[in-house]
Amino acid sequence: MNNSISFNNINKTPVRTKSWLKVNDVTLKDYEAPEIGEFNNYKVTGNGFEGVTIEELKKGKVFPLNKKFIYGASEELVNQGEFDFNKGFLISIDKRAKIEEPIILEFNMDRENSTLVDNILIVAEEDSEAKIIIKYNSMDDVSGYRNGVCKIFSKNSSNIQVVKVNLLNNNTVNIDSNLSDINSYGNVDFVSIDLGGKVSITNYHGDLIEDSSESNLSSIYLGGDKKIIDMNYVVTHKGIRSKSQITTKGALKGEASKIFRGTIDFKRGASKSAGAEEEYCMLLSPKAKAKALPLLLCEEDDVSGEHAAASGKIDENKLFYLMSRGLSYSDARRIIIEGAFNPIIDKIVDEATRNEILAAVKGCLDNE
């Protein structure tokens, strides 16, 4: 076993709050990361697209940030993803390239490929456009471990969408760390679909480093049984007239629990910037637990920031209306949840991926 990785106090908030609230970080008790073997069950679509280069990443190749920058679930977990990965790719989008078809990376975990540490670098050159989908599947019921890092470099006036889809089984620990480094008039649309794993820890940091840069994060999550869901989303505004939006929708059943941390941080010099965040959790069981910590941090006067977080039961009036039209309780509940999720799912251009997500939502809700 690999005992060098600590799973204590990970996914820390940028600013600490009262310890008794138990939202500052998360600890996986009595968990040890397995040894990292080879990973060979994957599929890449898009290397033949004009303006796209996808090459397998070799250890030791590091794309430098503009500064030393700490991001991700923890420094140890990020270092494992950046330096000890067993599968990695560098995706480069040429200057002024407009890629219409989605680029798809698919990682399929199974008994021969039960440990995945992936390192994905995405470099979008000036005035480029592309959509990238990264999917994680379980092909059997193996107990898996997945730790991944993804760094997105959005050059001037580039427009990049990155979709992460977690469809792993209920025996897998999933840890996902993401960073967007966004230049002038660049736009990164990050979409997180978090439906799998017995533990899912996700982290995103959008760094708006130049003027008129933009970061949008949309996520959905769904948990059952005793699943642990832990989210830590941070957007740092540094450039003038930068914009950000965090939108998260989720549902919990059984004894599942989640913590949502959302931070919008306006640094000095980010005047005329605007950021907003909202999170809503639907509680489907009296034993499900939901915590939320929306934060606004500000060092600049001329900015606009909004935040909101709420949780509650499904609207009984909506359930009654749908059931009065002949639907069963489970079907009515599923339609309401899908209605909340669909605006985010519909952002995904690949129909097959959308159908996989909807099937996973239905499967989770039907499995009582």
One Martini backbone bead per residue (centre of mass of N, CA, C, O) as a GRO file, in nm:
protein
  368
    1MET     BB    1   0.100   0.034   0.015
    2ASN     BB    2   0.033   0.385   0.000
    3ASN     BB    3   0.149   0.607   0.272
    4SER     BB    4   0.213   0.912   0.152
    5ILE     BB    5  -0.091   0.975   0.155
    6SER     BB    6  -0.307   1.219   0.271
    7PHE     BB    7  -0.666   1.226   0.406
    8ASN     BB    8  -0.629   1.490   0.566
    9ASN     BB    9  -0.754   1.787   0.534
   10ILE     BB   10  -0.926   1.829   0.268
   11ASN     BB   11  -1.063   2.074   0.093
   12LYS     BB   12  -1.000   2.362   0.171
   13THR     BB   13  -1.074   2.655   0.273
   14PRO     BB   14  -0.962   2.975   0.224
   15VAL     BB   15  -1.149   3.028   0.480
   16ARG     BB   16  -1.192   2.999   0.805
   17THR     BB   17  -1.417   2.854   1.025
   18LYS     BB   18  -1.600   2.712   1.237
   19SER     BB   19  -1.527   2.399   1.357
   20TRP     BB   20  -1.821   2.295   1.442
   21LEU     BB   21  -1.932   2.288   1.140
   22LYS     BB   22  -1.762   2.099   0.949
   23VAL     BB   23  -1.639   2.273   0.656
   24ASN     BB   24  -1.321   2.316   0.607
   25ASP     BB   25  -1.308   1.996   0.561
   26VAL     BB   26  -1.183   1.661   0.476
   27THR     BB   27  -1.190   1.312   0.598
   28LEU     BB   28  -1.044   0.992   0.538
   29LYS     BB   29  -1.092   0.729   0.717
   30ASP     BB   30  -0.888   0.462   0.691
   31TYR     BB   31  -0.730   0.554   0.423
   32GLU     BB   32  -0.554   0.400   0.143
   33ALA     BB   33  -0.358   0.416  -0.115
   34PRO     BB   34  -0.283   0.254  -0.378
   35GLU     BB   35  -0.105   0.125  -0.597
   36ILE     BB   36   0.043   0.225  -0.904
   37GLY     BB   37  -0.041   0.117  -1.199
   38GLU     BB   38  -0.160   0.039  -1.482
   39PHE     BB   39  -0.335   0.208  -1.769
   40ASN     BB   40  -0.541   0.075  -2.064
   41ASN     BB   41  -0.857   0.175  -2.042
   42TYR     BB   42  -0.901   0.367  -2.330
   43LYS     BB   43  -1.035   0.665  -2.511
   44VAL     BB   44  -0.976   0.859  -2.819
   45THR     BB   45  -1.136   1.162  -2.947
   46GLY     BB   46  -0.974   1.398  -3.197
   47ASN     BB   47  -0.683   1.369  -3.336
   48GLY     BB   48  -0.803   1.426  -3.643
   49PHE     BB   49  -0.852   1.709  -3.596
   50GLU     BB   50  -0.841   2.014  -3.708
   51GLY     BB   51  -0.633   2.182  -3.469
   52VAL     BB   52  -0.556   1.904  -3.320
   53THR     BB   53  -0.356   1.791  -3.034
   54ILE     BB   54  -0.284   1.455  -2.910
   55GLU     BB   55  -0.076   1.368  -2.634
   56GLU     BB   56   0.110   1.178  -2.451
   57LEU     BB   57   0.205   1.205  -2.129
   58LYS     BB   58   0.503   1.271  -1.977
   59LYS     BB   59   0.705   1.247  -1.737
   60GLY     BB   60   0.813   1.586  -1.652
   61LYS     BB   61   0.582   1.743  -1.791
   62VAL     BB   62   0.547   2.097  -1.740
   63PHE     BB   63   0.309   2.347  -1.723
   64PRO     BB   64   0.344   2.665  -1.661
   65LEU     BB   65   0.266   2.892  -1.451
   66ASN     BB   66   0.260   3.230  -1.364
   67LYS     BB   67   0.289   3.079  -1.087
   68LYS     BB   68   0.279   2.983  -0.782
   69PHE     BB   69   0.015   2.732  -0.744
   70ILE     BB   70  -0.249   2.644  -0.535
   71TYR     BB   71  -0.438   2.347  -0.585
   72GLY     BB   72  -0.684   2.150  -0.489
   73ALA     BB   73  -0.734   1.915  -0.247
   74SER     BB   74  -0.410   1.879  -0.239
   75GLU     BB   75  -0.075   1.878  -0.264
   76GLU     BB   76  -0.035   1.570  -0.268
   77LEU     BB   77  -0.252   1.499  -0.483
   78VAL     BB   78  -0.138   1.679  -0.705
   79ASN     BB   79   0.144   1.551  -0.718
   80GLN     BB   80   0.046   1.276  -0.804
   81GLY     BB   81  -0.093   1.377  -1.069
   82GLU     BB   82   0.172   1.524  -1.195
   83PHE     BB   83   0.409   1.278  -1.126
   84ASP     BB   84   0.236   0.974  -1.075
   85PHE     BB   85   0.105   0.906  -1.326
   86ASN     BB   86  -0.068   0.656  -1.556
   87LYS     BB   87  -0.229   0.896  -1.716
   88GLY     BB   88  -0.174   1.125  -2.000
   89PHE     BB   89  -0.269   1.452  -2.152
   90LEU     BB   90  -0.217   1.668  -2.439
   91ILE     BB   91  -0.423   1.944  -2.534
   92SER     BB   92  -0.419   2.113  -2.850
   93ILE     BB   93  -0.522   2.438  -2.965
   94ASP     BB   94  -0.518   2.620  -3.222
   95LYS     BB   95  -0.490   2.904  -3.365
   96ARG     BB   96  -0.819   2.981  -3.466
   97ALA     BB   97  -0.959   2.729  -3.389
   98LYS     BB   98  -1.274   2.553  -3.484
   99ILE     BB   99  -1.428   2.310  -3.291
  100GLU     BB  100  -1.716   2.120  -3.334
  101GLU     BB  101  -1.630   1.860  -3.229
  102PRO     BB  102  -1.595   1.657  -2.973
  103ILE     BB  103  -1.364   1.589  -2.734
  104ILE     BB  104  -1.280   1.248  -2.620
  105LEU     BB  105  -1.234   1.108  -2.296
  106GLU     BB  106  -1.203   0.756  -2.190
  107PHE     BB  107  -1.235   0.594  -1.871
  108ASN     BB  108  -1.204   0.236  -1.786
  109MET     BB  109  -1.281   0.064  -1.510
  110ASP     BB  110  -1.123  -0.239  -1.376
  111ARG     BB  111  -0.958  -0.512  -1.263
  112GLU     BB  112  -0.699  -0.422  -1.447
  113ASN     BB  113  -0.811  -0.096  -1.392
  114SER     BB  114  -0.834   0.029  -1.064
  115THR     BB  115  -0.605   0.255  -1.115
  116LEU     BB  116  -0.632   0.620  -1.141
  117VAL     BB  117  -0.386   0.864  -1.259
  118ASP     BB  118  -0.462   1.178  -1.394
  119ASN     BB  119  -0.320   1.400  -1.660
  120ILE     BB  120  -0.455   1.712  -1.777
  121LEU     BB  121  -0.379   1.913  -2.063
  122ILE     BB  122  -0.504   2.241  -2.168
  123VAL     BB  123  -0.442   2.425  -2.479
  124ALA     BB  124  -0.562   2.747  -2.571
  125GLU     BB  125  -0.533   2.938  -2.813
  126GLU     BB  126  -0.584   3.202  -2.978
  127ASP     BB  127  -0.905   3.216  -3.087
  128SER     BB  128  -1.030   2.953  -2.973
  129GLU     BB  129  -1.240   2.644  -3.013
  130ALA     BB  130  -1.376   2.405  -2.765
  131LYS     BB  131  -1.484   2.061  -2.680
  132ILE     BB  132  -1.446   1.872  -2.369
  133ILE     BB  133  -1.469   1.522  -2.282
  134ILE     BB  134  -1.458   1.355  -1.954
  135LYS     BB  135  -1.470   1.007  -1.878
  136TYR     BB  136  -1.589   0.793  -1.599
  137ASN     BB  137  -1.582   0.438  -1.573
  138SER     BB  138  -1.746   0.130  -1.478
  139MET     BB  139  -1.731  -0.224  -1.571
  140ASP     BB  140  -1.747  -0.297  -1.263
  141ASP     BB  141  -1.718  -0.379  -0.896
  142VAL     BB  142  -1.462  -0.257  -0.838
  143SER     BB  143  -1.224  -0.133  -0.627
  144GLY     BB  144  -1.149   0.209  -0.658
  145TYR     BB  145  -0.894   0.457  -0.776
  146ARG     BB  146  -0.923   0.820  -0.825
  147ASN     BB  147  -0.676   1.065  -0.942
  148GLY     BB  148  -0.712   1.405  -1.064
  149VAL     BB  149  -0.575   1.638  -1.308
  150CYS     BB  150  -0.665   1.974  -1.440
  151LYS     BB  151  -0.531   2.198  -1.692
  152ILE     BB  152  -0.635   2.525  -1.805
  153PHE     BB  153  -0.537   2.720  -2.100
  154SER     BB  154  -0.657   3.047  -2.167
  155LYS     BB  155  -0.623   3.236  -2.411
  156ASN     BB  156  -0.681   3.487  -2.597
  157SER     BB  157  -1.013   3.457  -2.693
  158SER     BB  158  -1.091   3.194  -2.579
  159ASN     BB  159  -1.325   2.895  -2.607
  160ILE     BB  160  -1.388   2.668  -2.336
  161GLN     BB  161  -1.510   2.333  -2.289
  162VAL     BB  162  -1.537   2.135  -1.982
  163VAL     BB  163  -1.625   1.789  -1.925
  164LYS     BB  164  -1.712   1.611  -1.630
  165VAL     BB  165  -1.771   1.246  -1.591
  166ASN     BB  166  -1.916   1.060  -1.318
  167LEU     BB  167  -1.962   0.682  -1.350
  168LEU     BB  168  -1.890   0.540  -1.103
  169ASN     BB  169  -1.887   0.323  -0.869
  170ASN     BB  170  -1.969   0.236  -0.521
  171ASN     BB  171  -1.631   0.147  -0.482
  172THR     BB  172  -1.522   0.444  -0.540
  173VAL     BB  173  -1.259   0.674  -0.530
  174ASN     BB  174  -1.300   1.031  -0.596
  175ILE     BB  175  -1.054   1.267  -0.730
  176ASP     BB  176  -1.086   1.625  -0.829
  177SER     BB  177  -0.858   1.852  -0.998
  178ASN     BB  178  -0.896   2.206  -1.097
  179LEU     BB  179  -0.760   2.442  -1.351
  180SER     BB  180  -0.797   2.787  -1.449
  181ASP     BB  181  -0.615   2.986  -1.696
  182ILE     BB  182  -0.717   3.326  -1.770
  183ASN     BB  183  -0.726   3.541  -2.019
  184SER     BB  184  -0.796   3.775  -2.225
  185TYR     BB  185  -1.121   3.703  -2.320
  186GLY     BB  186  -1.145   3.448  -2.184
  187ASN     BB  187  -1.327   3.117  -2.180
  188VAL     BB  188  -1.452   2.900  -1.916
  189ASP     BB  189  -1.653   2.601  -1.937
  190PHE     BB  190  -1.742   2.423  -1.650
  191VAL     BB  191  -1.844   2.071  -1.620
  192SER     BB  192  -2.005   1.883  -1.352
  193ILE     BB  193  -2.066   1.523  -1.332
  194ASP     BB  194  -2.177   1.379  -1.014
  195LEU     BB  195  -2.271   1.020  -0.976
  196GLY     BB  196  -2.021   0.873  -0.848
  197GLY     BB  197  -1.921   0.692  -0.593
  198LYS     BB  198  -1.855   0.674  -0.246
  199VAL     BB  199  -1.639   0.901  -0.309
  200SER     BB  200  -1.652   1.267  -0.379
  201ILE     BB  201  -1.382   1.490  -0.469
  202THR     BB  202  -1.407   1.835  -0.557
  203ASN     BB  203  -1.203   2.074  -0.758
  204TYR     BB  204  -1.209   2.435  -0.831
  205HIS     BB  205  -0.998   2.684  -1.015
  206GLY     BB  206  -1.055   3.013  -1.113
  207ASP     BB  207  -0.821   3.225  -1.298
  208LEU     BB  208  -0.860   3.575  -1.338
  209ILE     BB  209  -0.584   3.747  -1.476
  210GLU     BB  210  -0.749   3.921  -1.687
  211ASP     BB  211  -0.917   4.110  -1.883
  212SER     BB  212  -1.234   3.986  -1.952
  213SER     BB  213  -1.256   3.737  -1.804
  214GLU     BB  214  -1.403   3.388  -1.787
  215SER     BB  215  -1.606   3.191  -1.544
  216ASN     BB  216  -1.790   2.879  -1.569
  217LEU     BB  217  -1.982   2.684  -1.330
  218SER     BB  218  -2.132   2.356  -1.369
  219SER     BB  219  -2.329   2.143  -1.141
  220ILE     BB  220  -2.390   1.797  -1.057
  221TYR     BB  221  -2.550   1.587  -0.801
  222LEU     BB  222  -2.563   1.234  -0.671
  223GLY     BB  223  -2.686   1.063  -0.371
  224GLY     BB  224  -2.642   0.750  -0.197
  225ASP     BB  225  -2.661   0.599   0.080
  226LYS     BB  226  -2.315   0.677   0.202
  227LYS     BB  227  -2.233   0.906   0.041
  228ILE     BB  228  -1.956   1.126  -0.034
  229ILE     BB  229  -1.974   1.485  -0.084
  230ASP     BB  230  -1.708   1.714  -0.201
  231MET     BB  231  -1.692   2.072  -0.242
  232ASN     BB  232  -1.446   2.310  -0.408
  233TYR     BB  233  -1.510   2.641  -0.516
  234VAL     BB  234  -1.296   2.874  -0.702
  235VAL     BB  235  -1.286   3.233  -0.771
  236THR     BB  236  -1.037   3.455  -0.911
  237HIS     BB  237  -1.021   3.804  -0.921
  238LYS     BB  238  -0.792   4.024  -1.122
  239GLY     BB  239  -0.936   4.133  -1.357
  240ILE     BB  240  -1.081   4.353  -1.532
  241ARG     BB  241  -1.404   4.270  -1.606
  242SER     BB  242  -1.465   4.016  -1.470
  243LYS     BB  243  -1.630   3.680  -1.482
  244SER     BB  244  -1.873   3.485  -1.280
  245GLN     BB  245  -2.018   3.139  -1.241
  246ILE     BB  246  -2.204   2.944  -0.995
  247THR     BB  247  -2.374   2.622  -1.057
  248THR     BB  248  -2.568   2.411  -0.827
  249LYS     BB  249  -2.710   2.075  -0.842
  250GLY     BB  250  -2.892   1.851  -0.610
  251ALA     BB  251  -2.917   1.506  -0.467
  252LEU     BB  252  -3.043   1.320  -0.175
  253LYS     BB  253  -3.017   0.993  -0.034
  254GLY     BB  254  -3.046   0.830   0.233
  255GLU     BB  255  -2.707   0.874   0.386
  256ALA     BB  256  -2.618   1.106   0.241
  257SER     BB  257  -2.344   1.350   0.187
  258LYS     BB  258  -2.274   1.713   0.182
  259ILE     BB  259  -2.028   1.963   0.067
  260PHE     BB  260  -2.044   2.313  -0.001
  261ARG     BB  261  -1.791   2.521  -0.161
  262GLY     BB  262  -1.810   2.878  -0.234
  263THR     BB  263  -1.576   3.107  -0.401
  264ILE     BB  264  -1.549   3.465  -0.427
  265ASP     BB  265  -1.249   3.651  -0.532
  266PHE     BB  266  -1.165   3.989  -0.493
  267LYS     BB  267  -0.909   4.153  -0.615
  268ARG     BB  268  -0.695   4.386  -0.647
  269GLY     BB  269  -0.797   4.528  -0.971
  270ALA     BB  270  -1.113   4.404  -1.008
  271SER     BB  271  -1.271   4.607  -1.147
  272LYS     BB  272  -1.587   4.564  -1.277
  273SER     BB  273  -1.670   4.302  -1.147
  274ALA     BB  274  -1.846   3.972  -1.165
  275GLY     BB  275  -2.019   3.756  -0.920
  276ALA     BB  276  -2.183   3.425  -0.893
  277GLU     BB  277  -2.377   3.208  -0.661
  278GLU     BB  278  -2.541   2.874  -0.663
  279GLU     BB  279  -2.718   2.639  -0.435
  280TYR     BB  280  -2.909   2.322  -0.467
  281CYS     BB  281  -3.075   2.087  -0.243
  282MET     BB  282  -3.232   1.771  -0.260
  283LEU     BB  283  -3.420   1.603  -0.015
  284LEU     BB  284  -3.506   1.239  -0.002
  285SER     BB  285  -3.413   1.219   0.308
  286PRO     BB  286  -3.391   1.235   0.657
  287LYS     BB  287  -3.069   1.125   0.649
  288ALA     BB  288  -2.977   1.345   0.489
  289LYS     BB  289  -2.683   1.561   0.432
  290ALA     BB  290  -2.648   1.931   0.425
  291LYS     BB  291  -2.381   2.154   0.330
  292ALA     BB  292  -2.302   2.517   0.323
  293LEU     BB  293  -2.034   2.754   0.182
  294PRO     BB  294  -2.075   3.073   0.098
  295LEU     BB  295  -1.833   3.303  -0.052
  296LEU     BB  296  -1.716   3.647  -0.003
  297LEU     BB  297  -1.433   3.818  -0.135
  298CYS     BB  298  -1.281   4.156  -0.071
  299GLU     BB  299  -1.050   4.430  -0.222
  300GLU     BB  300  -1.282   4.573  -0.390
  301ASP     BB  301  -1.526   4.810  -0.470
  302ASP     BB  302  -1.599   4.779  -0.797
  303VAL     BB  303  -1.828   4.534  -0.739
  304SER     BB  304  -2.015   4.217  -0.803
  305GLY     BB  305  -2.185   4.011  -0.551
  306GLU     BB  306  -2.327   3.672  -0.533
  307HIS     BB  307  -2.514   3.459  -0.292
  308ALA     BB  308  -2.645   3.109  -0.267
  309ALA     BB  309  -2.812   2.871  -0.036
  310ALA     BB  310  -3.003   2.555  -0.049
  311SER     BB  311  -3.247   2.335   0.117
  312GLY     BB  312  -3.487   2.063   0.034
  313LYS     BB  313  -3.774   1.952  -0.050
  314ILE     BB  314  -3.985   1.849  -0.258
  315ASP     BB  315  -4.243   1.974  -0.417
  316GLU     BB  316  -4.561   1.880  -0.345
  317ASN     BB  317  -4.720   2.018  -0.575
  318LYS     BB  318  -4.565   1.888  -0.807
  319LEU     BB  319  -4.621   1.597  -0.734
  320PHE     BB  320  -4.930   1.611  -0.742
  321TYR     BB  321  -4.960   1.700  -1.033
  322LEU     BB  322  -4.817   1.455  -1.168
  323MET     BB  323  -4.988   1.229  -1.028
  324SER     BB  324  -5.266   1.339  -1.146
  325ARG     BB  325  -5.144   1.242  -1.446
  326GLY     BB  326  -5.036   0.921  -1.372
  327LEU     BB  327  -4.791   0.926  -1.205
  328SER     BB  328  -4.562   0.814  -1.023
  329TYR     BB  329  -4.367   0.894  -0.768
  330SER     BB  330  -4.090   0.825  -0.898
  331ASP     BB  331  -4.142   0.971  -1.169
  332ALA     BB  332  -4.202   1.251  -1.055
  333ARG     BB  333  -3.934   1.288  -0.910
  334ARG     BB  334  -3.750   1.255  -1.156
  335ILE     BB  335  -3.861   1.493  -1.324
  336ILE     BB  336  -3.781   1.714  -1.122
  337ILE     BB  337  -3.479   1.657  -1.119
  338GLU     BB  338  -3.429   1.676  -1.422
  339GLY     BB  339  -3.528   1.972  -1.442
  340ALA     BB  340  -3.283   2.080  -1.277
  341PHE     BB  341  -3.050   1.942  -1.458
  342ASN     BB  342  -3.091   2.003  -1.770
  343PRO     BB  343  -2.947   2.283  -1.815
  344ILE     BB  344  -2.668   2.135  -1.779
  345ILE     BB  345  -2.684   1.886  -1.964
  346ASP     BB  346  -2.751   2.062  -2.231
  347LYS     BB  347  -2.446   2.166  -2.266
  348ILE     BB  348  -2.403   1.893  -2.394
  349VAL     BB  349  -2.336   1.792  -2.726
  350ASP     BB  350  -2.336   1.488  -2.659
  351GLU     BB  351  -2.580   1.257  -2.678
  352ALA     BB  352  -2.460   1.002  -2.548
  353THR     BB  353  -2.380   1.140  -2.283
  354ARG     BB  354  -2.658   1.236  -2.198
  355ASN     BB  355  -2.785   0.950  -2.184
  356GLU     BB  356  -2.596   0.840  -1.966
  357ILE     BB  357  -2.678   1.039  -1.747
  358LEU     BB  358  -2.984   0.979  -1.739
  359ALA     BB  359  -2.949   0.678  -1.669
  360ALA     BB  360  -2.798   0.727  -1.400
  361VAL     BB  361  -3.019   0.885  -1.259
  362LYS     BB  362  -3.238   0.668  -1.277
  363GLY     BB  363  -3.081   0.439  -1.135
  364CYS     BB  364  -3.046   0.583  -0.863
  365LEU     BB  365  -3.354   0.645  -0.804
  366ASP     BB  366  -3.456   0.335  -0.839
  367ASN     BB  367  -3.242   0.262  -0.607
  368GLU     BB  368  -3.373   0.176  -0.287
   0.00000   0.00000   0.00000
